[in-house]
Amino acid sequence: MKKLFYILLTTSVVLFGSCEKFLDVNDDPNNVTDVQVTQLLPSVTVNVGYMGASDLFRYASLLVQQFSGHGPNTGFGTFREYERYNINDSDVNNQWVRIFGTTLSDAQLLIDKATEGGSPHYAGVGKLLKAYVYQIVVDSWGDVPYFNAAKHAENLYPEVDDDEAIYADLIRLINEGIADINAASSTLSPNQYSTIYTSNDWPSAREKWEKFGNTLKLRIFLHYSAKDAAFASQQITALINSGAQFMESNDDSFQMPFLAESQRQNPLYSMENGQFRNQFFPNRFLVDLMNSNDDPRRRSYFVPFPYNSSPATYRGASFLDIEPSSAYSRIHSYVYGTASAVDPARINPNGSLQDGAITYGGDGPARLLTYAEYNFIRAEAALLYGAAGDPNAFFAEGIRASMLEAGLTQAEIDGYLAEHGTLSGTNAQRLEQIITEKYVANYAVLVEPWTDYRRTGYPSLVPHQQPAAIYDEVPRLLPYAQSEINNNPHITQRSSLLDRAFWDTRQ
């Protein structure tokens, strides 16, 4: 893992800029003019991981009330503004440019070079990564450049494509990716040359990539459910009945690990220890929801408030609170990684913690698509769309997987399942139970909790209202980046953040 990051650093001048630079061939032997697939792949996976724990992750988590920006650092009200639905075109510039100018550009370059070089295993992984990124992009922005994007100098101003057409093509792309990684021969095969699904041998890595690809297809098909339940049912049932492999344990989760080293830490933790120190807290809605179930995951998700409360109690923040404060629980080891013991001298009289009271390794992973989520997908599909399996068994397994990931004991897991692990009531009530538990399990998972809320209406958030918020409901899509509006004549800014993706049809 460390070796891969060093590889990344040595190529960062090339890999983190526009990929047009790869095409600027010159005769200077000191300038890099080409890059190998073994270097491109870790660049793509690292950037996917950073996407999973940086700007886009923060927007979605604030909108869906998992995080709050209501900290006492009044010099930086950025995240408080996002929480009140005030996200503008300049806010998303960096994330948009990083996704399109680096991540997707490098992914396409990886696919092209691997295909040309007779390495379908690399090309297949590149296609799966590209499909994942575009699924997230479509769910966040709707119509975006796709079919003519990442063409480098061939097309600097790609047209905006219909999001439903993109979704359909993602299934083709995933199928191609799975076929490629199963090719009988490949000049090069990724194993240790990746920061996701790193392995000492390709067959082991290949199996995990295939499970990921099939699970990603399930996620995509489920997103059609509010728009076309019959299509979702048909596609999910066909995929499950095909004998496709899916995630089987937490070891199969698609996530990017970070290291407890400077410049290699989880971006959210790095942000919290940098410019935006003392600004980001767990949201009141999530904390109160978990409090109502006496959920033992709280001790992994949050720091108690007051810190020395016994039994431990937890308090979430909201921008609706009158005064910014640190008198809340804080984000804990599930997100930030290895935690130190608390410094007693940094505990305030009211039980809140000063900066540095607990230090973290920053080695918490970016969770992108987990085994727990897979089980909640199967539970919903079995409950509503005729897919094989027992919805209650998948529901319970999703909770169990989440709790194991949070480091809970078997006794804690068994106790929670005895109280909350059985579906009951009407199908609508059972769906609410599935999505609500999925929301808790998908704490700190990129975009998907926001997507679930938009397509199902669960969990039962109370949207903020004007004039405190910009809108009277949770935004449905992000604005396009101002930089793209300025530079690409084919893209026009949307009129409202209440515009919807094609699958978002629930009234």
C-alpha positions as CSV (number, residue, x, y, z in Angstrom):
1,M,0.0,0.0,0.0
2,K,2.7,2.4,0.9
3,K,4.6,1.6,-2.2
4,L,1.6,2.5,-4.3
5,F,1.3,5.9,-2.7
6,Y,5.0,6.5,-3.4
7,I,4.4,5.5,-7.0
8,L,1.5,8.0,-7.1
9,L,3.6,10.8,-5.7
10,T,6.4,10.3,-8.2
11,T,3.9,10.7,-11.0
12,S,1.7,13.3,-9.4
13,V,2.8,16.2,-11.7
14,V,1.4,14.2,-14.6
15,L,-1.5,12.4,-13.1
16,F,-3.1,15.2,-11.1
17,G,-3.2,17.6,-14.0
18,S,-5.1,17.6,-17.2
19,C,-4.5,14.5,-19.2
20,E,-4.0,16.6,-22.2
21,K,-0.4,16.9,-20.9
22,F,0.2,13.3,-21.8
23,L,-0.3,14.3,-25.4
24,D,2.2,17.2,-25.4
25,V,5.0,15.1,-26.8
26,N,8.4,16.9,-26.8
27,D,12.1,16.0,-27.1
28,D,13.1,16.9,-23.5
29,P,14.3,13.6,-21.9
30,N,13.7,15.1,-18.5
31,N,9.9,15.5,-19.1
32,V,7.5,12.5,-18.8
33,T,5.7,12.0,-22.1
34,D,4.0,8.7,-21.4
35,V,2.7,6.7,-18.5
36,Q,2.2,3.0,-17.9
37,V,-1.0,1.3,-17.0
38,T,0.7,0.2,-13.8
39,Q,1.0,3.8,-12.8
40,L,-2.4,5.0,-14.2
41,L,-4.4,2.5,-12.1
42,P,-3.3,3.6,-8.7
43,S,-3.9,7.2,-9.8
44,V,-7.5,6.4,-10.7
45,T,-8.2,4.4,-7.6
46,V,-6.7,7.1,-5.3
47,N,-8.8,9.7,-7.0
48,V,-11.9,7.6,-6.6
49,G,-11.1,7.2,-3.0
50,Y,-10.6,11.0,-2.5
51,M,-13.9,11.6,-4.3
52,G,-15.5,9.3,-1.7
53,A,-14.3,11.4,1.2
54,S,-14.1,15.0,0.0
55,D,-16.4,17.7,-1.5
56,L,-19.1,15.6,-3.1
57,F,-19.2,13.3,0.0
58,R,-19.7,16.4,2.2
59,Y,-22.4,17.9,0.1
60,A,-24.5,14.8,0.1
61,S,-23.9,14.0,3.8
62,L,-25.0,17.5,4.8
63,L,-28.1,17.5,2.6
64,V,-29.2,14.2,4.0
65,Q,-28.6,15.2,7.6
66,Q,-25.8,12.8,8.5
67,F,-23.3,15.6,9.1
68,S,-23.7,19.2,10.3
69,G,-21.5,22.2,9.7
70,H,-22.6,24.0,12.8
71,G,-19.3,24.2,14.6
72,P,-17.8,27.1,16.6
73,N,-15.3,28.1,13.9
74,T,-17.4,31.1,12.9
75,G,-14.7,32.2,10.4
76,F,-15.7,29.4,8.1
77,G,-19.5,29.1,7.5
78,T,-19.1,27.1,4.3
79,F,-20.5,23.9,5.6
80,R,-23.3,25.6,7.5
81,E,-24.3,27.1,4.2
82,Y,-24.3,23.7,2.5
83,E,-26.5,22.4,5.3
84,R,-29.1,25.1,4.6
85,Y,-29.0,24.0,0.9
86,N,-26.9,26.9,-0.3
87,I,-24.5,25.2,-2.7
88,N,-23.6,27.3,-5.7
89,D,-21.7,26.8,-9.0
90,S,-18.3,27.9,-7.7
91,D,-18.5,25.6,-4.7
92,V,-18.4,22.5,-7.0
93,N,-15.6,23.7,-9.3
94,N,-12.8,21.8,-7.6
95,Q,-14.8,18.5,-7.4
96,W,-16.1,18.8,-11.0
97,V,-12.6,19.5,-12.4
98,R,-11.1,16.7,-10.3
99,I,-13.7,14.2,-11.5
100,F,-13.7,15.1,-15.2
101,G,-10.2,16.5,-15.6
102,T,-8.4,13.8,-13.7
103,T,-10.3,10.8,-12.5
104,L,-12.4,10.1,-15.6
105,S,-9.8,11.3,-18.0
106,D,-7.2,9.0,-16.4
107,A,-9.7,6.1,-16.4
108,Q,-10.3,6.5,-20.1
109,L,-6.6,6.7,-20.8
110,L,-6.1,3.5,-18.7
111,I,-8.8,1.8,-20.8
112,D,-7.4,2.9,-24.1
113,K,-3.7,2.1,-23.2
114,A,-4.6,-1.3,-21.7
115,T,-6.7,-2.2,-24.8
116,E,-4.0,-1.2,-27.2
117,G,-1.4,-3.0,-25.1
118,G,-3.3,-6.3,-25.0
119,S,-4.1,-6.1,-21.3
120,P,-7.8,-6.6,-21.0
121,H,-7.6,-7.2,-17.3
122,Y,-6.4,-3.6,-16.8
123,A,-9.0,-2.4,-19.3
124,G,-11.8,-4.2,-17.4
125,V,-10.9,-2.7,-14.1
126,G,-10.7,0.7,-15.8
127,K,-14.3,0.2,-17.2
128,L,-15.6,-0.8,-13.8
129,L,-14.1,2.3,-12.1
130,K,-15.4,4.5,-14.9
131,A,-18.9,3.1,-14.5
132,Y,-18.8,3.6,-10.7
133,V,-17.7,7.2,-11.0
134,Y,-20.3,8.0,-13.7
135,Q,-23.1,6.4,-11.6
136,I,-22.2,8.8,-8.8
137,V,-21.9,11.7,-11.2
138,V,-25.3,11.1,-12.8
139,D,-27.0,10.7,-9.3
140,S,-25.4,14.0,-8.3
141,W,-25.8,16.2,-11.4
142,G,-28.2,14.4,-13.8
143,D,-27.4,15.2,-17.4
144,V,-23.6,15.4,-17.9
145,P,-21.1,15.0,-20.7
146,Y,-20.5,11.3,-21.3
147,F,-20.4,9.8,-24.8
148,N,-17.9,12.4,-26.1
149,A,-16.2,13.2,-22.7
150,A,-12.7,12.2,-21.8
151,K,-11.6,12.4,-25.5
152,H,-8.8,14.7,-24.6
153,A,-7.8,17.0,-27.5
154,E,-10.3,15.3,-29.8
155,N,-13.2,17.1,-28.1
156,L,-12.5,19.8,-25.6
157,Y,-16.2,20.8,-25.4
158,P,-18.2,17.7,-25.0
159,E,-22.0,17.8,-25.3
160,V,-24.3,17.1,-22.3
161,D,-25.9,13.7,-22.6
162,D,-29.3,12.5,-21.2
163,D,-28.8,10.9,-17.8
164,E,-31.1,7.9,-18.6
165,A,-29.0,7.1,-21.7
166,I,-25.9,7.3,-19.7
167,Y,-27.3,4.9,-17.1
168,A,-28.2,2.4,-19.8
169,D,-24.7,2.6,-21.2
170,L,-23.2,2.0,-17.8
171,I,-24.7,-1.5,-17.8
172,R,-23.0,-2.2,-21.1
173,L,-19.7,-0.8,-19.7
174,I,-19.9,-2.9,-16.6
175,N,-20.7,-6.0,-18.7
176,E,-17.7,-5.3,-20.9
177,G,-15.5,-4.7,-17.8
178,I,-16.5,-8.1,-16.3
179,A,-15.8,-9.8,-19.6
180,D,-12.4,-8.1,-19.9
181,I,-11.3,-9.1,-16.4
182,N,-12.2,-12.7,-17.2
183,A,-10.2,-12.7,-20.4
184,A,-8.2,-15.9,-20.8
185,S,-5.0,-14.0,-21.4
186,S,-3.7,-10.5,-20.6
187,T,-0.2,-9.0,-21.1
188,L,-0.5,-7.4,-17.7
189,S,-2.9,-8.0,-14.8
190,P,-3.5,-5.6,-11.9
191,N,-3.0,-7.0,-8.4
192,Q,-0.7,-5.1,-6.1
193,Y,-0.8,-2.2,-8.6
194,S,-4.0,-0.8,-7.1
195,T,-5.0,0.9,-3.9
196,I,-8.5,-0.8,-4.0
197,Y,-8.6,-4.6,-4.0
198,T,-4.9,-4.9,-3.6
199,S,-3.8,-8.5,-3.8
200,N,-0.7,-10.6,-4.3
201,D,-2.3,-12.5,-7.1
202,W,-4.7,-11.6,-9.9
203,P,-7.3,-14.4,-9.5
204,S,-8.0,-13.2,-5.9
205,A,-8.3,-9.6,-7.1
206,R,-10.3,-10.5,-10.1
207,E,-13.0,-12.2,-8.0
208,K,-13.4,-9.1,-5.9
209,W,-13.7,-6.8,-9.0
210,E,-16.3,-9.1,-10.5
211,K,-18.4,-9.2,-7.3
212,F,-18.1,-5.4,-7.2
213,G,-19.3,-5.0,-10.8
214,N,-22.3,-7.2,-10.3
215,T,-23.2,-5.5,-7.1
216,L,-22.9,-2.1,-8.8
217,K,-25.4,-3.3,-11.4
218,L,-27.8,-4.2,-8.7
219,R,-27.5,-0.7,-7.2
220,I,-28.1,0.8,-10.7
221,F,-31.2,-1.3,-11.4
222,L,-32.6,-0.5,-8.0
223,H,-32.4,3.2,-8.8
224,Y,-35.0,2.6,-11.6
225,S,-37.6,1.4,-9.1
226,A,-39.6,4.6,-8.6
227,K,-39.6,5.4,-12.3
228,D,-40.2,1.9,-13.7
229,A,-40.7,-0.8,-11.1
230,A,-41.3,-3.5,-13.7
231,F,-38.0,-2.8,-15.4
232,A,-36.2,-2.8,-12.1
233,S,-37.8,-6.1,-11.1
234,Q,-37.0,-7.8,-14.4
235,Q,-33.4,-6.7,-14.5
236,I,-32.7,-7.5,-10.9
237,T,-34.3,-10.9,-11.1
238,A,-32.5,-11.8,-14.3
239,L,-29.1,-10.7,-12.8
240,I,-29.6,-12.7,-9.6
241,N,-30.9,-15.8,-11.5
242,S,-27.9,-15.6,-13.8
243,G,-25.6,-17.1,-11.2
244,A,-23.6,-13.8,-11.0
245,Q,-21.3,-13.5,-8.0
246,F,-22.0,-10.7,-5.5
247,M,-20.3,-9.4,-2.4
248,E,-20.2,-12.1,0.3
249,S,-18.6,-10.4,3.3
250,N,-17.1,-7.1,4.5
251,D,-13.9,-8.1,2.9
252,D,-15.5,-7.6,-0.5
253,S,-16.6,-4.0,0.2
254,F,-15.5,-1.5,-2.4
255,Q,-13.5,1.0,-0.4
256,M,-10.3,3.0,-0.5
257,P,-8.0,2.6,2.5
258,F,-6.0,5.5,3.8
259,L,-2.8,5.6,5.9
260,A,-2.0,7.2,9.3
261,E,0.7,9.3,7.6
262,S,0.7,13.0,6.6
263,Q,-0.7,13.5,3.0
264,R,-2.1,10.0,3.0
265,Q,-4.9,10.4,5.5
266,N,-8.7,10.4,4.9
267,P,-9.5,13.8,3.3
268,L,-12.3,14.5,5.8
269,Y,-9.9,14.1,8.7
270,S,-7.3,16.2,6.9
271,M,-9.9,18.9,6.4
272,E,-10.9,18.8,10.1
273,N,-7.3,19.2,11.1
274,G,-6.6,22.0,8.7
275,Q,-8.5,25.0,7.4
276,F,-11.9,23.9,8.7
277,R,-10.9,22.8,12.1
278,N,-13.7,22.4,14.6
279,Q,-16.4,22.8,12.1
280,F,-17.9,19.4,11.2
281,F,-20.1,17.4,13.6
282,P,-22.6,14.5,13.5
283,N,-26.1,15.8,12.6
284,R,-28.9,15.8,15.1
285,F,-31.2,13.8,12.9
286,L,-28.8,10.8,12.7
287,V,-27.8,11.0,16.3
288,D,-31.4,11.2,17.6
289,L,-32.4,8.3,15.3
290,M,-29.6,6.1,16.7
291,N,-30.4,7.3,20.3
292,S,-34.0,6.2,19.9
293,N,-32.8,2.6,19.1
294,D,-30.0,2.7,21.7
295,D,-27.8,1.8,18.8
296,P,-24.4,0.4,19.9
297,R,-22.7,1.7,16.7
298,R,-22.8,5.2,18.3
299,R,-19.6,4.4,20.2
300,S,-17.8,3.9,16.9
301,Y,-19.5,6.6,15.0
302,F,-19.5,9.4,17.6
303,V,-17.7,10.7,20.7
304,P,-20.0,10.9,23.7
305,F,-21.3,14.3,24.9
306,P,-20.8,15.1,27.7
307,Y,-17.6,13.1,27.3
308,N,-17.7,11.5,30.7
309,S,-21.4,10.7,30.7
310,S,-22.2,7.3,32.2
311,P,-24.0,5.6,30.5
312,A,-22.7,7.4,27.5
313,T,-25.0,9.9,25.9
314,Y,-24.8,11.5,22.4
315,R,-25.9,14.9,21.0
316,G,-26.0,15.9,17.4
317,A,-25.6,19.4,15.8
318,S,-27.8,21.4,13.5
319,F,-27.4,24.8,11.8
320,L,-30.9,25.6,13.3
321,D,-29.2,25.9,16.7
322,I,-29.0,29.5,17.6
323,E,-25.3,29.7,18.5
324,P,-22.4,27.8,16.9
325,S,-21.0,25.5,19.6
326,S,-18.7,22.6,20.3
327,A,-21.2,21.2,22.8
328,Y,-21.9,18.2,20.7
329,S,-20.7,14.7,20.0
330,R,-17.9,14.6,17.5
331,I,-17.1,12.4,14.6
332,H,-15.2,9.4,15.8
333,S,-13.0,6.4,14.8
334,Y,-15.4,4.9,12.2
335,V,-14.6,7.8,9.9
336,Y,-11.3,9.1,11.2
337,G,-9.5,5.9,12.0
338,T,-7.4,4.9,15.0
339,A,-8.1,7.0,18.0
340,S,-5.8,8.0,20.8
341,A,-6.8,8.1,24.5
342,V,-8.5,11.4,25.5
343,D,-6.4,14.1,27.0
344,P,-8.2,15.0,30.3
345,A,-6.8,18.5,30.2
346,R,-8.7,19.2,27.0
347,I,-12.1,18.3,28.3
348,N,-14.2,21.4,28.9
349,P,-16.3,21.8,32.1
350,N,-19.5,21.2,30.1
351,G,-18.1,17.9,28.8
352,S,-17.3,19.1,25.3
353,L,-13.8,18.5,23.8
354,Q,-11.2,21.0,22.8
355,D,-9.3,20.6,19.6
356,G,-6.7,17.8,20.0
357,A,-8.4,16.1,23.0
358,I,-8.5,13.0,20.8
359,T,-6.1,12.5,17.9
360,Y,-6.7,10.1,15.1
361,G,-4.6,8.3,12.6
362,G,-6.7,9.5,9.7
363,D,-6.7,5.9,8.5
364,G,-10.4,5.5,8.2
365,P,-11.3,4.2,4.7
366,A,-13.5,5.9,2.1
367,R,-16.5,3.5,2.0
368,L,-17.9,3.5,-1.6
369,L,-20.2,0.5,-1.9
370,T,-20.3,-2.0,1.0
371,Y,-21.4,-5.5,1.6
372,A,-23.9,-4.1,4.1
373,E,-25.5,-2.0,1.4
374,Y,-25.6,-5.1,-0.9
375,N,-27.8,-6.9,1.7
376,F,-30.2,-3.9,2.0
377,I,-30.4,-3.9,-1.8
378,R,-31.4,-7.6,-1.8
379,A,-33.8,-7.0,1.1
380,E,-35.7,-4.3,-0.9
381,A,-35.6,-6.3,-4.1
382,A,-37.0,-9.4,-2.4
383,L,-39.7,-7.4,-0.6
384,L,-41.0,-5.3,-3.5
385,Y,-39.6,-6.6,-6.8
386,G,-40.0,-10.4,-6.7
387,A,-36.2,-11.1,-6.4
388,A,-35.1,-14.3,-4.9
389,G,-34.4,-14.6,-1.1
390,D,-35.9,-13.7,2.2
391,P,-36.1,-9.9,2.7
392,N,-35.8,-10.3,6.5
393,A,-32.7,-12.5,6.2
394,F,-31.0,-9.9,4.0
395,F,-32.2,-7.1,6.3
396,A,-30.7,-8.7,9.3
397,E,-27.4,-9.5,7.5
398,G,-27.1,-5.9,6.4
399,I,-27.3,-4.8,10.0
400,R,-24.9,-7.5,11.1
401,A,-22.4,-6.5,8.5
402,S,-22.6,-2.9,9.4
403,M,-22.1,-3.7,13.1
404,L,-19.1,-5.9,12.4
405,E,-17.6,-3.1,10.4
406,A,-18.1,-0.8,13.4
407,G,-16.2,-3.2,15.6
408,L,-19.1,-4.4,17.8
409,T,-19.2,-7.5,19.8
410,Q,-21.4,-10.5,19.0
411,A,-23.4,-9.9,22.1
412,E,-24.1,-6.3,21.0
413,I,-25.1,-7.4,17.6
414,D,-27.4,-10.2,18.8
415,G,-29.0,-7.8,21.3
416,Y,-29.7,-5.2,18.6
417,L,-31.1,-7.7,16.1
418,A,-33.4,-9.2,18.8
419,E,-35.0,-5.7,19.2
420,H,-34.7,-4.2,15.7
421,G,-33.7,-7.0,13.2
422,T,-37.2,-8.2,12.1
423,L,-39.3,-6.5,9.5
424,S,-43.0,-6.0,10.3
425,G,-46.1,-4.2,9.1
426,T,-47.1,-3.3,5.6
427,N,-44.7,-3.4,2.7
428,A,-44.4,0.4,3.0
429,Q,-43.5,0.1,6.6
430,R,-41.0,-2.6,5.9
431,L,-39.4,-0.5,3.2
432,E,-39.1,2.3,5.6
433,Q,-37.3,0.0,8.1
434,I,-35.0,-1.3,5.4
435,I,-34.0,2.2,4.1
436,T,-33.7,3.7,7.6
437,E,-31.3,0.9,8.7
438,K,-29.5,1.3,5.4
439,Y,-29.1,5.0,6.1
440,V,-27.5,4.2,9.4
441,A,-25.3,1.5,7.9
442,N,-24.3,3.9,5.0
443,Y,-23.1,6.6,7.4
444,A,-20.1,8.1,5.5
445,V,-20.9,6.3,2.3
446,L,-20.7,8.5,-0.8
447,V,-24.0,9.9,-2.1
448,E,-26.1,6.8,-1.7
449,P,-28.0,7.9,1.4
450,W,-29.1,11.0,-0.5
451,T,-30.1,8.9,-3.5
452,D,-32.2,6.6,-1.3
453,Y,-34.0,9.5,0.3
454,R,-34.8,11.0,-3.1
455,R,-36.1,7.8,-4.6
456,T,-38.0,6.5,-1.5
457,G,-38.7,9.4,0.8
458,Y,-36.9,7.5,3.6
459,P,-35.5,8.0,6.2
460,S,-38.2,10.4,7.3
461,L,-36.1,13.6,7.2
462,V,-37.7,16.9,8.2
463,P,-36.5,19.2,5.4
464,H,-35.3,22.6,6.4
465,Q,-37.7,25.4,5.5
466,Q,-37.3,29.0,4.2
467,P,-36.1,31.5,5.3
468,A,-33.6,29.5,7.3
469,A,-32.9,27.3,4.2
470,I,-32.8,28.2,0.5
471,Y,-35.5,25.7,-0.4
472,D,-38.4,24.1,1.5
473,E,-37.2,20.7,0.5
474,V,-34.0,18.7,0.2
475,P,-32.2,19.6,-3.1
476,R,-32.4,17.0,-5.8
477,L,-29.3,17.8,-7.9
478,L,-26.1,19.9,-7.6
479,P,-25.4,22.9,-9.8
480,Y,-23.0,22.6,-12.6
481,A,-19.5,23.9,-12.0
482,Q,-19.1,27.6,-13.0
483,S,-15.8,26.7,-14.6
484,E,-17.6,24.3,-17.0
485,I,-20.3,26.9,-17.7
486,N,-17.5,29.4,-18.6
487,N,-15.6,27.0,-20.8
488,N,-18.0,24.6,-22.4
489,P,-20.7,26.2,-24.7
490,H,-22.7,23.0,-24.6
491,I,-23.7,23.3,-21.0
492,T,-26.2,25.6,-19.4
493,Q,-26.7,26.1,-15.7
494,R,-29.8,24.6,-14.3
495,S,-32.4,26.9,-12.9
496,S,-32.9,25.2,-9.6
497,L,-31.4,22.5,-7.3
498,L,-34.8,21.0,-7.3
499,D,-34.3,19.7,-10.9
500,R,-34.3,15.9,-10.8
501,A,-32.4,13.0,-12.2
502,F,-34.4,10.8,-14.6
503,W,-35.0,8.1,-11.9
504,D,-36.2,10.6,-9.3
505,T,-40.0,10.5,-9.9
506,R,-41.4,10.2,-6.4
507,Q,-43.8,13.0,-5.5
